[in-house]
């Protein structure tokens, strides 16, 4: 299905597993993080001017893109990570993994994190009895507290990303 979408030059947004699937289909490496899980609200450097550069992103290098960044906190819940495919640009990173997101040919955005997380879904995570704790993880109480602080900002960023991304080459 994703191959067909890419061939038809459809816009594709992959979140977490969806981002891993996009990376796989585009030939990038996907596998478990050597140190385990990343769970909770973690700082991520994101490309802050997607709208300004959306038509010219292919002409920029990942270094130029990330030079114009801001750090926001996003919800994470994954053990697997991906690399950036050939011809893709890294648009998000953090200290846990250098590729938290990539853009490919102005048609695909893959994110490892969860900008779509709502306050309700954030609290649902904290109810898990066997929440993994190996790796870069936070306790349930901490996830709940950080969600209150960061979810509204993440939602605004995500809404802008969607609006700008779907305007790209209509």
C-alpha positions as CSV (number, residue, x, y, z in Angstrom):
1,X,0.0,0.0,0.0
2,X,2.7,2.5,0.9
3,X,4.7,1.7,-2.2
4,X,1.6,2.6,-4.3
5,X,1.1,5.8,-2.3
6,X,4.7,6.8,-3.0
7,X,4.4,5.9,-6.7
8,X,1.3,8.0,-6.9
9,X,3.0,10.8,-5.1
10,X,0.3,10.9,-2.4
11,X,1.0,12.7,0.9
12,X,1.9,10.2,3.6
13,X,2.3,10.9,7.3
14,X,3.7,8.0,9.3
15,X,3.6,8.2,13.1
16,X,5.6,5.8,15.2
17,X,5.0,2.4,13.6
18,X,3.7,4.2,10.5
19,X,7.0,6.1,10.4
20,X,8.9,2.8,10.7
21,X,6.9,1.3,7.9
22,X,7.6,4.4,5.7
23,X,11.3,4.1,6.5
24,X,11.3,0.4,5.6
25,X,9.5,0.8,2.3
26,X,12.0,3.6,1.4
27,X,15.0,1.4,2.1
28,X,16.1,2.7,5.5
29,X,17.1,0.6,8.5
30,X,14.6,-0.1,11.2
31,X,15.3,-2.1,14.4
32,X,15.3,-2.1,18.1
33,X,17.1,0.6,19.9
34,X,20.2,-1.0,21.5
35,X,19.4,0.5,24.9
36,X,15.7,-0.3,25.0
37,X,12.5,1.7,25.2
38,X,11.8,5.4,24.9
39,X,8.6,6.2,26.9
40,X,7.3,9.5,28.2
41,X,7.6,13.1,27.3
42,X,11.0,13.8,25.9
43,X,12.6,16.9,24.3
44,X,12.9,16.7,20.5
45,X,14.6,19.2,18.2
46,X,12.1,19.8,15.4
47,X,12.4,21.8,12.2
48,X,10.5,24.9,13.1
49,X,9.9,26.5,9.7
50,X,8.3,23.7,7.7
51,X,5.9,26.2,6.1
52,X,8.6,28.6,5.1
53,X,10.7,25.9,3.4
54,X,8.2,23.3,2.3
55,X,8.7,23.9,-1.5
56,X,12.5,24.1,-1.2
57,X,13.2,21.4,1.4
58,X,14.7,19.1,-1.3
59,X,17.4,21.8,-1.9
60,X,18.4,21.9,1.8
61,X,20.6,19.6,3.7
62,X,19.5,18.0,7.0
63,X,22.1,20.2,8.8
64,X,20.6,23.3,7.3
65,X,17.1,22.2,8.2
66,X,18.0,21.4,11.8
67,X,19.9,24.7,12.2
68,X,16.5,26.3,12.2
69,X,15.0,24.3,15.0
70,X,13.1,24.5,18.2
71,X,13.0,22.1,21.1
72,X,9.6,20.8,22.1
73,X,8.5,17.8,24.3
74,X,6.6,15.0,22.6
75,X,5.1,11.8,23.8
76,X,7.2,8.7,23.0
77,X,6.3,5.1,23.3
78,X,8.5,2.8,21.2
79,X,11.4,0.5,21.3
80,X,12.2,0.4,17.5
81,X,13.9,3.3,15.7
82,X,14.6,4.1,12.1
83,X,17.3,5.8,10.0
84,X,16.6,8.3,7.3
85,X,16.2,6.9,3.8
86,X,18.3,8.0,0.8
87,X,17.1,11.4,-0.4
88,X,15.3,12.1,2.9
89,X,16.0,15.0,5.3
90,X,16.1,14.7,9.0
91,X,13.5,17.1,10.4
92,X,13.5,15.9,14.1
93,X,16.1,14.5,16.4
94,X,16.9,14.1,20.1
95,X,19.8,12.8,22.2
96,X,18.3,9.3,22.4
97,X,18.2,8.8,18.6
98,X,19.4,11.1,15.8
99,X,16.4,10.4,13.5
100,X,13.1,11.2,15.2
101,X,11.6,12.3,12.0
102,X,12.3,12.7,8.3
103,X,10.8,14.3,5.2
104,X,11.1,12.6,1.8
105,X,10.4,14.5,-1.5
106,X,7.9,16.8,0.1
107,X,5.4,13.9,0.1
108,X,6.3,11.8,3.1
109,X,6.8,12.8,6.7
110,X,7.7,10.1,9.1
111,X,7.9,10.7,12.9
112,X,9.0,8.4,15.6
113,X,7.2,10.3,18.3
114,X,3.5,10.9,19.0
115,X,2.3,14.5,18.3
116,X,-1.3,13.2,18.0
117,X,-1.4,12.2,21.6
118,X,-4.4,13.6,23.5
119,X,-4.7,14.2,27.2
120,X,-6.9,11.2,27.4
121,X,-4.5,8.9,25.6
122,X,-1.6,10.2,27.7
123,X,-3.5,9.2,30.8
124,X,-4.3,5.8,29.4
125,X,-0.6,5.0,29.1
126,X,-0.1,5.7,32.8
127,X,-2.7,3.0,33.6
128,X,-0.6,0.2,32.1
129,X,0.4,-2.3,34.7
130,X,3.5,-3.4,33.0
131,X,4.9,-0.1,31.6
132,X,8.4,-0.9,30.4
133,X,11.2,0.7,32.4
134,X,14.3,-0.3,30.5
135,X,15.9,2.5,28.5
136,X,14.9,6.1,28.3
137,X,11.6,5.8,30.2
138,X,9.6,7.8,32.7
139,X,7.4,6.6,35.6
140,X,3.6,6.8,35.1
141,X,3.2,9.7,37.5
142,X,5.8,11.7,35.6
143,X,4.2,11.0,32.2
144,X,0.9,12.3,33.6
145,X,2.4,15.5,34.9
146,X,4.5,16.2,31.8
147,X,1.5,15.5,29.6
148,X,-0.4,18.3,31.3
149,X,2.5,20.7,30.6
150,X,3.5,19.6,27.1
151,X,0.4,18.1,25.3
152,X,-1.2,21.4,24.5
153,X,2.0,22.7,22.8
154,X,2.5,19.4,21.0
155,X,-1.0,19.6,19.7
156,X,-0.5,23.1,18.3
157,X,2.7,22.0,16.6
158,X,1.0,19.0,15.1
159,X,-2.0,20.9,13.8
160,X,0.4,23.4,12.1
161,X,2.4,20.5,10.6
162,X,-0.7,18.9,9.2
163,X,-2.0,22.1,7.7
164,X,1.3,23.0,6.1
165,X,2.2,19.5,5.0
166,X,-1.2,19.0,3.2
167,X,-0.8,22.4,1.5
168,X,2.5,21.2,-0.1
169,X,2.2,20.6,-3.8
170,X,-1.6,20.1,-3.7
